[in-house]
Amino acid sequence: MVREEASGILNYTVSYLSLEVENIKFFENVSGNHFVSFLKAISPNTSYFLYLYKEVGQKYEWTDWLQSERGKLESFLTDDNVILYSLILRGAPKGFFVLDYRHLPICDLAYFGLFDDVTGKGLGKLMINRVFEEVIEKDDVKTLTVNTNTLDHKSALPLYENAGFNLYKTERHKRRAWSQFENKEYP
């Protein structure tokens, strides 16, 4: 990532990856944590999603949904083909992922992330394994896609590649940094 501090412009690269479901290989030796569960949300409300989204993404310029109309987000979240899962650790949310089945036979891993206080503890591999379980259970998925960018956590791209995803495209982008918006508070 290159930051042009004076202008508040962020230059970044988006990496697009895919994995054929028939080639899924689970991470081995992932310690099962009996304090971890996954909660499947049925039509989650926007406040809950935005809580997770902000907790995971505030350091990584996850701002798209913060700047969009709430109706658009609500429409996305209440679509029967979009499913949100929360990683619950000791009774509290500590991460989440969203599976978007709207374009079958492709499923997009639309969001995936952990709260800062639990990164680096092996929960990313545990969560990817759960993604794989969910996708395999849905018989009509052939391909799983995901994208990440150089603004995201430095371990995001290596995690996806180690999980078997293959890079098929990159794009260069620019955007204004969140700190450059009039409301500098992260709502």
N, C-alpha and C positions, 0 to 999 in steps of 0.2 A: 504494500500500500504506500502510495506517495501522497503526502499531505501538502497542499499549497496553503500554508497557514494564513498568509496575508489575505488571500481571497476567500478562504473558507471552503475551498473546493477539494473534494476527495477524489483521487483517481484510484480505481480498483479494477480487479479482474474477476469476472464471474466464470466459474467452472461448472459445466454441465456433465453429469455422470449418469450411467444407467447400468442395470444389472438384470440379466435374464433370470427369471424366477427359478428355472430349472438348474441354474448354476449357483444358487444360494448355498453358502457354507457358513454355518454358525461359528461364532468365536468359541473356541474351546477353552477350557480351564478358566471360565468366567465364574468367579465365586458367587454362588447363590447367596443372597443377603435376605435372611428371613425378616428383616425390617423394611424390605422394599415390596411394594405392590404397584399395580398399574390400574388406574381408574379410567374406565371408558366413559366419556361424557356424551350424553344424549342431548343434542341441540344445546350446547353450552351457551350461556349468555355472554355478551361482549365484554362485560366487566371482568369475568373470570379469565377469559382468553387474554385480554389486555394485561391483566396482572401477570400471567405467565410470560407473555410476550415481552413485557418491560423488564421483568426480573432476569430473563435470559439475555435479552438483546440490548440493554441500555449501554453497554460498553462497545457494542459492535454496529452501531448505527442502524438498528432495527427500528425504523421510523415510518415505514410505508403505511401501516395501518393506523398510526397515530395522526396521519395527515389526511386520511380518507374519510368519506362519509360513513357514519355508524351504520346506516342502512345497508351499505354494500358489505360491510363486515358481517352484519347480522345475517344477510342472505347467504354468505359463504359458510358461516358456522352452522346454520340450520339446514343446509342441504343434506339430505339423507346419505349422500355419497361422500361426505367430508366428515371424518371421524377424528376427534381429539382424545388423546390418551395422556393422562398426567402420571408422572412418576411420583409416587408417594413414599417418602422415607420417614419412618417413625411417626406416621400420621400427618405429615405436612408435605405439601407439594414442593418438589425440588427439581423438576424438569418436565418436559412435555414433548410430544410429537404429534403431528397431524398427517393422516393419510388421506389423500385426495383421489377417490375412485371415479371421478366424473368423466374420465376419458378412457374407459376400459377398451382394450386389455392392458392399458398402462395405468399404473398407480404412481402418483407422485408423492414422495415424502416431502410435503410442503414446508413443514417446520420440524426442527429437531434441536433440542438444546437443554442444557443443565444450568442450574443456578451456580453462581461463582463458588459458593462454599462447598460444593460437592464435586467440582471438576477435578480430574486427575486421580480419582478413586476407583476407576474401573466401571463406573455406572454407565458410561457411554457405550461400552461393549455390551453390557447387560441390556441396555435400551435398544440397541441395534438388533440384538437377538430377538427381542420382543416384537420389533417391527417385522422381522422375517417371519415369525410365528403367525402374526396377524395376516400378512400378505399371502402366505402359503395356504392358510385356512380359507381364504377367498379364492375359490377354484378358477375364476375367470381372469385372473391377473397373469400376464405373460412377462411383463417388464416393469421393473421398479426404477423410477428416476429420482434424482435429487440434484439440487444445485447449491453451491456455496460460493463465497467470494473472499477476497483477501482482506475484507473488513471483519470477517468472522473470526472466531477463536482459531489460533494457529494449528490446533489439533483436528479441526473439522475435516479438511481435505484428506490428511493422512488416515483418519478413522474410516472415511468412506472407501478410500482405496484399499485399505487393509481388510475391509469387509467384502471386497470383491467387486466394487463398482468400478466401471471403466470410464475414463474421461473421453468424451466424444466431441466437445466443443468448448472454446473459451471466447469471451467477449470482454473488451475494455469498456469501462463506463466512467462517467464523472457525475458527481452530485454535490449539492451543498451539504456541508456538515451541519448536524443538528444544532450545534452551538451558534450557528449563524442565523437561525430563525429568530423572529421577534420574541417569541416566548421561549426563553432559553431553559426553562424548567422542563423536565421530562414529565409530561402530565400523567 
